[in-house]
Amino acid sequence: MGRRNESPEKKRRRELIRELLKDSPLKDGEDVNALMREMMTEVLEGSLDGELEEELGYTRYDYRNKDTDNSRNGFSQKSVRTSYGDMEINVTRDRNGEFEPKIIASIRTLSVRT
């Protein structure tokens, strides 16, 4: 299947990646792994933040419109071992300790170490 049939979203992501690589050319496999770890970290942390936002029912800065007594309570750091190497991610927490992110189950299959 050619790139002609790519969705606009996928084309936009490819363009962003090309722009990123212009500013930081990759010299070897270590550079590729480092970039992939950084990207995975951003994706995982963004997903975790989105899950907490959905569970609490309000965005980070819209706390005045919340319908819960629960709130964000910072982060805990976890070390995740992936095929790209070990990476540290910040896992969001809630004040009541009720937040169980769904993506953590996926991360655990990647050998999470705390």
C-alpha positions as a Markdown table, in Angstrom:
| # | Residue | x | y | z |
|---|---|---|---|---|
| 1 | Met | 0.0 | 0.0 | 0.0 |
| 2 | Gly | 1.5 | 3.3 | -1.0 |
| 3 | Arg | 1.6 | 6.5 | 1.0 |
| 4 | Arg | -1.0 | 8.0 | -1.4 |
| 5 | Asn | -3.7 | 6.4 | 0.8 |
| 6 | Glu | -2.4 | 7.7 | 4.1 |
| 7 | Ser | -4.7 | 9.6 | 6.3 |
| 8 | Pro | -4.1 | 13.3 | 6.8 |
| 9 | Glu | -3.2 | 12.6 | 10.4 |
| 10 | Lys | -0.5 | 10.1 | 9.5 |
| 11 | Lys | 0.9 | 12.5 | 6.8 |
| 12 | Arg | 1.0 | 15.3 | 9.5 |
| 13 | Arg | 2.9 | 13.0 | 11.9 |
| 14 | Arg | 5.4 | 12.0 | 9.2 |
| 15 | Glu | 6.0 | 15.7 | 8.5 |
| 16 | Leu | 6.5 | 16.4 | 12.2 |
| 17 | Ile | 9.0 | 13.6 | 12.3 |
| 18 | Arg | 10.9 | 14.9 | 9.2 |
| 19 | Glu | 11.1 | 18.4 | 10.8 |
| 20 | Leu | 12.4 | 16.9 | 14.1 |
| 21 | Leu | 15.1 | 14.9 | 12.2 |
| 22 | Lys | 16.2 | 18.0 | 10.3 |
| 23 | Asp | 17.1 | 19.6 | 13.7 |
| 24 | Ser | 18.7 | 16.5 | 15.2 |
| 25 | Pro | 20.1 | 14.2 | 12.6 |
| 26 | Leu | 20.6 | 10.6 | 13.7 |
| 27 | Lys | 24.2 | 9.4 | 13.5 |
| 28 | Asp | 23.9 | 5.8 | 14.6 |
| 29 | Gly | 21.6 | 3.2 | 16.3 |
| 30 | Glu | 22.1 | 4.7 | 19.7 |
| 31 | Asp | 20.7 | 8.0 | 18.5 |
| 32 | Val | 17.7 | 6.1 | 17.0 |
| 33 | Asn | 17.1 | 4.3 | 20.3 |
| 34 | Ala | 17.5 | 7.5 | 22.4 |
| 35 | Leu | 14.9 | 9.3 | 20.1 |
| 36 | Met | 12.5 | 6.3 | 20.3 |
| 37 | Arg | 12.8 | 6.3 | 24.2 |
| 38 | Glu | 12.0 | 10.0 | 24.3 |
| 39 | Met | 9.0 | 9.6 | 22.0 |
| 40 | Met | 7.7 | 6.6 | 23.9 |
| 41 | Thr | 8.1 | 8.5 | 27.2 |
| 42 | Glu | 6.1 | 11.4 | 25.8 |
| 43 | Val | 3.4 | 9.1 | 24.4 |
| 44 | Leu | 3.0 | 7.1 | 27.7 |
| 45 | Glu | 3.0 | 10.2 | 29.9 |
| 46 | Gly | 0.5 | 11.9 | 27.7 |
| 47 | Ser | -1.7 | 8.9 | 27.7 |
| 48 | Leu | -1.6 | 8.6 | 31.5 |
| 49 | Asp | -2.5 | 12.2 | 31.9 |
| 50 | Gly | -5.4 | 11.8 | 29.5 |
| 51 | Glu | -6.7 | 8.8 | 31.4 |
| 52 | Leu | -6.6 | 10.7 | 34.7 |
| 53 | Glu | -8.3 | 13.6 | 33.1 |
| 54 | Glu | -11.1 | 11.3 | 31.9 |
| 55 | Glu | -11.5 | 9.7 | 35.2 |
| 56 | Leu | -11.6 | 12.9 | 37.2 |
| 57 | Gly | -13.9 | 14.6 | 34.7 |
| 58 | Tyr | -12.1 | 17.8 | 34.3 |
| 59 | Thr | -8.9 | 19.1 | 32.7 |
| 60 | Arg | -5.8 | 20.1 | 34.6 |
| 61 | Tyr | -6.6 | 23.8 | 34.8 |
| 62 | Asp | -10.4 | 23.6 | 34.9 |
| 63 | Tyr | -10.6 | 22.5 | 38.5 |
| 64 | Arg | -13.5 | 25.0 | 39.2 |
| 65 | Asn | -15.8 | 22.9 | 37.1 |
| 66 | Lys | -15.0 | 19.5 | 38.7 |
| 67 | Asp | -17.8 | 17.3 | 40.0 |
| 68 | Thr | -15.6 | 15.2 | 42.3 |
| 69 | Asp | -13.7 | 15.7 | 45.6 |
| 70 | Asn | -10.8 | 13.9 | 44.1 |
| 71 | Ser | -8.0 | 15.8 | 42.4 |
| 72 | Arg | -4.5 | 15.4 | 40.8 |
| 73 | Asn | -1.7 | 14.7 | 43.2 |
| 74 | Gly | 1.5 | 14.9 | 41.3 |
| 75 | Phe | 3.5 | 12.0 | 39.9 |
| 76 | Ser | 5.4 | 8.9 | 40.8 |
| 77 | Gln | 8.4 | 7.8 | 38.8 |
| 78 | Lys | 8.6 | 4.3 | 37.2 |
| 79 | Ser | 11.3 | 2.7 | 35.3 |
| 80 | Val | 10.1 | 0.9 | 32.2 |
| 81 | Arg | 12.2 | -1.7 | 30.3 |
| 82 | Thr | 11.4 | -1.7 | 26.6 |
| 83 | Ser | 13.1 | -3.0 | 23.4 |
| 84 | Tyr | 14.5 | 0.5 | 23.1 |
| 85 | Gly | 16.1 | 0.3 | 26.5 |
| 86 | Asp | 15.2 | 1.5 | 30.0 |
| 87 | Met | 13.3 | 4.7 | 30.4 |
| 88 | Glu | 11.9 | 6.7 | 33.3 |
| 89 | Ile | 8.2 | 7.8 | 33.1 |
| 90 | Asn | 6.1 | 10.0 | 35.4 |
| 91 | Val | 2.9 | 8.2 | 36.3 |
| 92 | Thr | 0.1 | 10.6 | 37.3 |
| 93 | Arg | -1.6 | 10.1 | 40.7 |
| 94 | Asp | -4.8 | 11.2 | 42.3 |
| 95 | Arg | -5.3 | 12.4 | 45.8 |
| 96 | Asn | -7.7 | 9.5 | 46.8 |
| 97 | Gly | -5.4 | 6.8 | 45.4 |
| 98 | Glu | -8.3 | 5.5 | 43.2 |
| 99 | Phe | -6.7 | 6.0 | 39.8 |
| 100 | Glu | -5.6 | 2.7 | 38.1 |
| 101 | Pro | -4.4 | 3.6 | 34.6 |
| 102 | Lys | -5.4 | 1.1 | 31.9 |
| 103 | Ile | -2.2 | 1.7 | 30.0 |
| 104 | Ile | -0.2 | 0.5 | 33.0 |
| 105 | Ala | -1.4 | -3.1 | 32.3 |
| 106 | Ser | 0.2 | -2.7 | 28.8 |
| 107 | Ile | 3.3 | -1.1 | 30.3 |
| 108 | Arg | 3.7 | -4.0 | 32.8 |
| 109 | Thr | 4.0 | -6.4 | 29.9 |
| 110 | Leu | 7.1 | -4.3 | 29.1 |
| 111 | Ser | 8.6 | -5.1 | 32.5 |
| 112 | Val | 7.9 | -2.1 | 34.8 |
| 113 | Arg | 10.2 | -1.7 | 37.7 |
| 114 | Thr | 9.6 | 0.7 | 40.5 |
